Structures are given as C-alpha cells and as structure tokens.
Amino acid sequence: MGVMRIGHINLRVLDMQAALRHYRDVLGMVPTDEDHKGNVYLKCWDEWDKYSVMLSPADRAGMNHVAYKVERDSDLDDIKARIRDYGREVEELAPGELPYCGRALRFKMPSGHLMYLYADKEFVGTSVGTLNPDPWPDDIRGAGAHWLDHVLLLCELNPEAGVNKVVENETFFRDVLGFRLTEQLMAGPDKSVKALAFMTVSIKPHDIAFVGGPCNGLHHCSFFLEDWGDVLRAADVMGKNRVKMDVTPQRHGITRGKTIYFFDPSGNRNETFAGLGYAAYPDMPVITWTDDQIGSAIFYHTGEIHEAFTAVYTEGY
C-alpha cells in the first residue's frame, strides 16, 4: 500500500506550559511522555500510537517536521528507491532516532518542508480499548478531538518567476508517494495557475494540502471531530478558555467540512474539522474551483475570506 496516513506533527512552541494547557485542556489531547530535551508528546483519545503531536521548546513558532506512517516496513525500501530515482536526497534513520519509532526515512519535499516516513511507532491503545468499547471515554476533556487529521502547508507561488511549489509538491506526492489529487483551485486570467491542491492517500477528502503563498510555511494542522454539534461545542470550549479564534464555526466549500480555525498560545494555527464531506475513492473525479469563487471555496456560508486567513502563518521548517 505504501503511505497509509498522517502520523504526527512536530510543532515549535514558545511557552511549553501554555502549549500543554492548550493541547490538553482545549483540544482534549492526552500527554503520553516528556523526554530529556523537554519535548512533550500527546495523542488524541481515539488514537492508538504513542503520539500524534510532538511539542518542542523553541524561540520561534512553526513546524519542525510532519511524519506519515506507511503500512509495512518493506514499503520504506520501495519509497526510498522511488525518492532517489526522482532525483531527491533521502536519509534512512535507525530505530529510535525518530522518537518511539522504528527505522524511518527523512527527506525534504520539493517545497523544502521536512518530512519523515515510518512503519512502526510505540503502541499505547485508544482510551476506550478494543474489546466491547464505549463510544467515548468518561474522562474526555475540552473539545475531545478524535485524531490529528491533516496539515495544510504554505508553498512558494510566484508565477511571474516561474515558481510554483504547489505543483512541484503535488507531482512528487502523486508520482513518488502515491497520493491522489481530490480538489484544486485554479487562478489567473486563464485559470492556468494551480494555487491549491488537496491530496489523499485514503478515502478522506484530504490527508495533506498545499496552498500557494509568498514563501514556505505552516498554515494549520487539523484535528477531527465527529459532527457539527461537536464543532459548536468546541467553539464554546475555546470561548471559555479565551482562545484566539481566527474563524468561528463555518462550512468549507472545498471538502464540505465543518470548521473552526484558532491559534495555540505560540501562534500556530489549529483547526477542528468535522464531517468527511465525501468518500474520495480512487475513481472520484477531481473537483476544480476557480479563483473568482475562492470565497465560497474556503468559507461557503459567507463567501468571503479575510486577509489574515491567507496572510498569517508560521514557519514550516
């Protein structure tokens, strides 16, 4: 199968205690460990691997890396060969170099974002177990996010200079990593510039997405909620905790998802995302949006996007 799903994101945070309160008390994640470097590891209640978020102390916010899990250890050998055949450098790491993981691959996307692939991570189990499980745990906190769902990465886009890292990433993820394009946004007078690419390796509307911008960065990481009611409850939790919200509950045109955008205390943008808008089977035709409809594509109810949503981001590597 190859790449199976997102595994974790490593975020840089300025105040670890404030970040821990945010990811534990607002998103509802469960701390699972802290290492001698001060990195804190957390998982959502419905996840079974040891962590999906790794918080690292730093003096600048942003993302150090994103990691995806492959189905079998032998997939790493196949993908390493494909990356090298594609002309890009890739390193193989010994077990444990990527914390709590087996051997791993480390490489940079064409955009420059750092990415890891691994097959094994320490198993701790979900909060409800696997034998006659309840639908949710009794000690659920905050928004009660189920899992880390996807990331949206900002990629350099400068058509006048012939630079389009959105397309370069899309091609690499399709030809080397086996992702499929589900939705795209085309811009420019003749709608020939690809400014957004949503890609999946499952049947979700997206497992990763790329959006054009002035440079490379992290736009947001997203956490899955079950339904619209949970999105509204998450907004209440954020209000009670005085979380800085970027966008109050809304629906996307792209993916049809229900969403809230907000920031962690360091300024990293988070999203809570509910509703798998459709099943992205391999034979699903690609959905295309045009930039004259970008407002409805991003925020379907208002059809408007505010400047900060596209202009504010943190570093991506």
Buried (B, 14 or more C-beta within 10 A) or exposed (E): EBBBBBBBBBBBBBEBEEBBBBBBBBBBBBBBBEEEEEBBBBBBBBBBBBBBBBBBBBEEBBBBBBBBBBEEEEBBEEBBEBBEEBEBEBEEBEEEBBBBBBBBBBBBBBBBBBBBBBBBBBEBEBBBEEEEEEEBBEEBBBBBBBBBBBBBBBBBBEBEEEBBBBBBBBEBBBEBBBBBBBBBBBBEEEBEBBBBBBBBBBBBBBBBBBBBBEBBBBBBBBBBBBEEEBBBBBBEBBEEBEBEBBBBBBBBBBBEBBBBBBBBBBBBBBBBBBBBBBEBEEEBEEBEBBBEEBBBBBBBEEEEBEEEBBEBBBBBB
